[in-house]
C-alpha cells in the first residue's frame, strides 16, 4: 500500500513552514518539523510507510517502532482530511 498527496490539496512553503489548503473544505493545516519532512517525501511521489519510516530514521534519532507508529497516525489524520490518499 502506498500513500500520495491528494488532488484536493495545495501546499506552499511560507517563512520556512508548509501551509496546506484543502480547497474543497476551505481549511488550512500546518505540520510540525517531522510532518513537513514526511510531506516533502510525499511530494516526491507515492511512498510506502516503510519508505517513509526509513527516510525519517535517517534524518532523526528515533526508534523504529515509535517512528512507524507516529507515521501511521499522521497518515491516518492526513487521509481523514483528504490531504493524502491511499493507493492499493
C-alpha positions as CSV (number, residue, x, y, z in Angstrom):
1,X,0.0,0.0,0.0
2,X,1.3,3.4,-1.0
3,X,0.3,7.0,0.0
4,X,0.3,10.0,-2.2
5,X,-0.8,13.6,-1.9
6,X,-4.4,14.0,-3.0
7,X,-5.7,16.4,-5.7
8,X,-7.9,18.1,-3.1
9,X,-5.0,20.0,-1.6
10,X,-2.4,22.6,-2.4
11,X,0.6,23.3,-0.3
12,X,3.1,26.1,-0.1
13,X,6.2,26.9,1.9
14,X,5.7,30.2,3.8
15,X,8.5,31.5,6.1
16,X,10.0,28.1,6.5
17,X,6.7,26.4,7.2
18,X,4.5,24.3,5.0
19,X,0.9,25.5,4.8
20,X,-1.6,23.1,3.3
21,X,-5.1,24.0,2.0
22,X,-7.9,21.6,1.4
23,X,-9.6,23.6,-1.3
24,X,-12.9,21.6,-1.1
25,X,-13.2,22.3,2.7
26,X,-11.6,25.7,2.7
27,X,-9.5,24.6,5.6
28,X,-5.8,25.3,6.3
29,X,-3.4,22.9,8.0
30,X,0.1,23.2,9.4
31,X,2.6,20.5,10.2
32,X,5.4,20.2,12.7
33,X,9.0,19.7,11.6
34,X,8.8,15.9,11.1
35,X,5.4,16.3,9.5
36,X,6.9,18.7,7.0
37,X,9.7,16.2,6.3
38,X,7.1,13.5,5.6
39,X,5.1,15.9,3.4
40,X,8.2,16.7,1.4
41,X,8.8,12.9,0.9
42,X,5.2,12.5,-0.3
43,X,5.8,15.4,-2.8
44,X,8.4,13.2,-4.5
45,X,5.8,10.6,-5.3
46,X,3.8,7.8,-3.8
47,X,5.5,6.3,-0.7
48,X,5.0,3.2,1.5
49,X,5.1,3.5,5.3
50,X,8.4,1.6,5.3
51,X,9.9,4.1,2.8
52,X,8.8,7.0,4.9
53,X,10.0,5.3,8.1
54,X,13.4,4.7,6.7
55,X,13.7,8.3,5.5
56,X,12.6,9.7,8.9
57,X,15.0,7.4,10.7
58,X,17.9,8.6,8.5
59,X,17.1,12.2,9.4
60,X,16.0,11.9,13.1
61,X,17.2,9.8,16.0
62,X,14.1,7.8,16.7
63,X,13.4,4.1,17.3
64,X,11.9,2.0,14.6
65,X,8.6,1.2,16.3
66,X,7.9,4.7,17.6
67,X,8.7,6.1,14.1
68,X,6.4,3.7,12.3
69,X,3.5,4.3,14.8
70,X,3.9,8.1,14.6
71,X,3.9,8.0,10.8
72,X,0.8,5.7,10.7
73,X,-1.0,8.2,13.0
74,X,0.0,11.2,10.8
75,X,-1.1,9.4,7.6
76,X,-4.4,8.4,9.2
77,X,-5.1,12.1,10.0
78,X,-3.9,13.3,6.5
79,X,-6.1,10.6,4.8
80,X,-9.2,11.6,7.0
81,X,-8.7,15.2,6.0
82,X,-8.4,14.1,2.3
83,X,-4.9,15.6,2.0
84,X,-3.4,12.2,1.3
85,X,-4.9,9.2,-0.5
86,X,-4.2,5.5,-0.3
87,X,-3.1,3.6,-3.4
88,X,-3.8,-0.1,-3.3
